[in-house]
Amino acid sequence: MFGRVVIVLGFVLVAAATVPAGSATAELPSRPGTESTATPQRLFSDIQRMIDQAAPGDSIVVPGGVFRGAAPIIVDRSVTLIGSPTTILDGSDAPGIFIVSADSVVIRGFTLRDVGRSFMEDRAAIKVETAGHCLIDSNTFLNNFFAVYLAEVDGCVVRGNEISAINTSETYAGNGIHAWYSKRLLVADNQVSGHRDGIYFEFVEDSRVEGNSSSANLRYGLHFMFSDRCDYLENEFVENGAGVAVMYSEHVRVRDNLFSTNRGPAAYGFLLKEIDDAEVTGNRFENNSVGMYLEGSNRIVVDRNVFASNGWALKLLANSEESSFAANDFYGNTFDVATNSRQTVGAFRGNYWDAYEGYDLDGDGIGDQPFKPVRLFSLVVEKNEPSVIMLGSLFVDLLDLA
């Protein structure tokens, strides 16, 4: 009917079956130094023992309690590990908590905390190496060096996790979700804060980042390099140190995201460097030092975005060519468009500009006079940044009028 159910040391081992209602679960005795009378102290080796006894396809239900150990838990077979709301894995004594090397591993429902930093190795609460089709789902990560670290994996899903840390220096911080040399990933519906980079991709292909909230990270809410054919959809990147940076990639799609309140002398809502053939559509850039910055990026389609209340809505350098900007809304920005060239480096059509002072005599909703969004003073500032202190002066008004 339900398959076999083996209860050992307070763990429920389900062999490719469902646990019947009312099944009993034995409890381990509490160990000395418990955090409370209701929180038993246990060891990583207890979980390791159950993994070693499991067959591929088995599910292991880990009971509540605080687990500690000197060595990480090695998951070398395809099992499902399920925690409870009170299952806490403390990595303060170990160089990591879970190291996964098998395909089709599921880790769900744990609290994983306090994996310490290292300058010699990338320590993580969950590290998956050379494996496929893993699922890291609905866990809570607290104050870990790296929370989730994926290396050479295929088809893994990181979904619905809460990831937070308390860091004050980029040097001593790791990333929330870190992926290297991987493909076909889905990173969805996670909340990430307090790390160096909230989400980091390097040499990742054909993957999707969707529905995440990445905020208050020390450097970037999202940072990816050398990662082709990836989609970034419906995420929120708010109050990160330098915003979001995408570099050295092709065929990227960025749609319906929020880039907000990324402020500072070197902060951007969204920075593109050496990006080719990308689509940036339906996004909102608000209250950033620079809403969007393009350098050495070509054939970028920027359509139907909102640029509101930024210092510079759009910075477009002369080495970015053949890009188009259509049906975007620009309002409340100090500078709508800035560039370091007197030549047109992009095609603008059908955009709304709140600074437009022309007229529309035929009533077709399109201004009869062309609007030139690059203020002369923005060119001056681009060549000599301290001159921005003159913003709002009569001299600047006369310069723009001229």
Secondary structure as GFF3:
##gff-version 3
##sequence-region A 1 402
A	DSSP	beta_strand	5	8	.	.	.	ID=ss1
A	DSSP	beta_strand	11	14	.	.	.	ID=ss2
A	DSSP	beta_strand	41	43	.	.	.	ID=ss3
A	DSSP	alpha_helix	44	53	.	.	.	ID=ss4
A	DSSP	beta_strand	59	61	.	.	.	ID=ss5
A	DSSP	beta_strand	65	68	.	.	.	ID=ss6
A	DSSP	beta_strand	73	75	.	.	.	ID=ss7
A	DSSP	beta_strand	80	82	.	.	.	ID=ss8
A	DSSP	beta_strand	87	90	.	.	.	ID=ss9
A	DSSP	beta_strand	98	100	.	.	.	ID=ss10
A	DSSP	beta_strand	106	108	.	.	.	ID=ss11
A	DSSP	beta_strand	111	113	.	.	.	ID=ss12
A	DSSP	beta_strand	124	129	.	.	.	ID=ss13
A	DSSP	beta_strand	135	137	.	.	.	ID=ss14
A	DSSP	beta_strand	140	142	.	.	.	ID=ss15
A	DSSP	beta_strand	146	151	.	.	.	ID=ss16
A	DSSP	beta_strand	157	159	.	.	.	ID=ss17
A	DSSP	beta_strand	162	164	.	.	.	ID=ss18
A	DSSP	three_ten_helix	170	172	.	.	.	ID=ss19
A	DSSP	beta_strand	177	183	.	.	.	ID=ss20
A	DSSP	beta_strand	186	188	.	.	.	ID=ss21
A	DSSP	beta_strand	191	193	.	.	.	ID=ss22
A	DSSP	beta_strand	197	205	.	.	.	ID=ss23
A	DSSP	beta_strand	208	210	.	.	.	ID=ss24
A	DSSP	beta_strand	213	215	.	.	.	ID=ss25
A	DSSP	beta_strand	220	225	.	.	.	ID=ss26
A	DSSP	beta_strand	231	233	.	.	.	ID=ss27
A	DSSP	beta_strand	236	238	.	.	.	ID=ss28
A	DSSP	beta_strand	243	250	.	.	.	ID=ss29
A	DSSP	beta_strand	253	255	.	.	.	ID=ss30
A	DSSP	beta_strand	258	260	.	.	.	ID=ss31
A	DSSP	beta_strand	268	281	.	.	.	ID=ss32
A	DSSP	beta_strand	284	286	.	.	.	ID=ss33
A	DSSP	beta_strand	290	295	.	.	.	ID=ss34
A	DSSP	beta_strand	298	303	.	.	.	ID=ss35
A	DSSP	beta_strand	306	308	.	.	.	ID=ss36
A	DSSP	beta_strand	312	316	.	.	.	ID=ss37
A	DSSP	beta_strand	323	326	.	.	.	ID=ss38
A	DSSP	beta_strand	329	331	.	.	.	ID=ss39
A	DSSP	beta_strand	335	338	.	.	.	ID=ss40
A	DSSP	beta_strand	346	349	.	.	.	ID=ss41
A	DSSP	beta_strand	352	353	.	.	.	ID=ss42
A	DSSP	alpha_helix	376	383	.	.	.	ID=ss43
A	DSSP	three_ten_helix	385	390	.	.	.	ID=ss44
A	DSSP	alpha_helix	394	401	.	.	.	ID=ss45
###
